[in-house]
Amino acid sequence: MFGWEFPPHIAGGLGTACYGIVKGLVENGVETLFVMPSASGDEDGSVATIINASDVPVMSVASSVDEFLDKVRFVRVGSNMIPYTNPDEFYELVEAEKRHRDVSEDKIFGSKYRFSGKYGSNLLEEVARYAMVGGTIAVEHKDEFDVIHAHDWLTYLAGIAAKELTGKPLVVHVHATSFDRGTEDMIDSRVYSIEKRGMEAADKVMAVSDLTRNIVINKYGISPDKVVTVHNAVDFSGRENLQIDRGVKDKVVTFLGRITFQKGPEYFIEAAAKVLKRTTGVRFVMAGSGDMMNRCIRHAARLGISDRFHFTGFLRGTDVQKMFALSDVYIMPSVSEPFGISPLEAMRSNVPSIISNQSVAAEVLKYAFKVDFWDVDAMADDIYALLSYPALANFAAKEGYEEVNRLKWNHAAAKMKKVYESVIK
């Protein structure tokens, strides 16, 4: 399995999903060799064998560099892939990387490459190297695995390399597509090409939702017979409800996620301002980081609600659970959301939740309140109702908890195991 991150060091939901998946696979009798660019050494090795790509020298698995590159020609794709930037920043980072990158491929064989494992401006180099190291790892461990599983487009090239060099079947897991990160007229053709190449090379494509499955079929031209939906889940183990001393009597409404256009943070701020015109004794928290953070701080200031608004920065691990424990309402007003694990985690913590109709979590969550991301009046009404009517909030919390309790990773992993079995010849 090729991933890009793994708890406890994560930048978003992908690492959380990977952890849940490998834990679920263990319960279904599936062993995993989990490859990541840069492991810290404190990852949970009880659920998977962690392979740190930074520790693996790229070996010449062919008689020459040119022969190797001929087998994995796609490694030379000249594209940079920054998942958490807007298109203008993306273009500038790509051009800067082209100007400053001067490393020839023939110098890396037999040597290790120290991956950052981040989403920085040298991502082009990291993705290409990861594909080459991934090919080396696959050849070295050829007799230890039956199926290759690649998560999202940063790892698709590594997955293709492993398939080309070992002949083992490839499953790619689509957690998000280019169409989730921007409008159709803003799609970067280079990123789209990588995604399409991975989907075409795969023996099966797993999508996190029916909506994502339809995008894969209709926007990337992949056969419907090849694409299967496996919804995400939530990890319940080892997470007892926390008792936290708030320090304030006010109710707390929380947005937790990347502060980027895709997540709809400004709609949350607009709704907060409307709620504060109707009631007092409530505070709003924006937990996360992203390219729109400073803009959102200024937006809250312009609306005159800064004294009721808190920005925590990026949270991870137990701090996320503490934030949920402090919260009376959770909201995810995403403009586009391929799935979104955080509302499941909030509901698992007995926090009534509001999600956008544009979030694919709406496919599986009956007891989350749903609004269109742009309808800040409806969003404000739902927040106000959950804060003002305890019976409603208690009902949403109780039913929501029971609902997400049925969405377990071992159930999702059982479906994945069937997908694996279908491609093994």
Secondary structure by P-SEA (a helix, b strand, c coil): ccccccccccccaaaaaaaaaaaaaaaaccccccccccccccccccccccccccccccccccccaaaaaaacccccccccccccccaaaaaaaaaaaaacbbbbcccccccccccccccccaaaaaaaaaaaaaaaaaaaacccccbbbbccccaaaaaaaaaaaccbbbbbbcccccccccccccccaaaaaaaaaaaaaccbbbbccaaaaaaaaaccccccccbbbbbbbbbccccccccccccccbbbbbbbcccccccaaaaaaaaaaaaaaccccbbbbbcccccaaaaaaaaaaaacccccccccccccaaaaaaaaaaccbbbbbcccccccaaaaaaaaacccccccccccccccccccccccccaaaaaaaaaaaaaccaaaaaaaaaaaaaaaccccaaaaaaaaaaaaaaacc
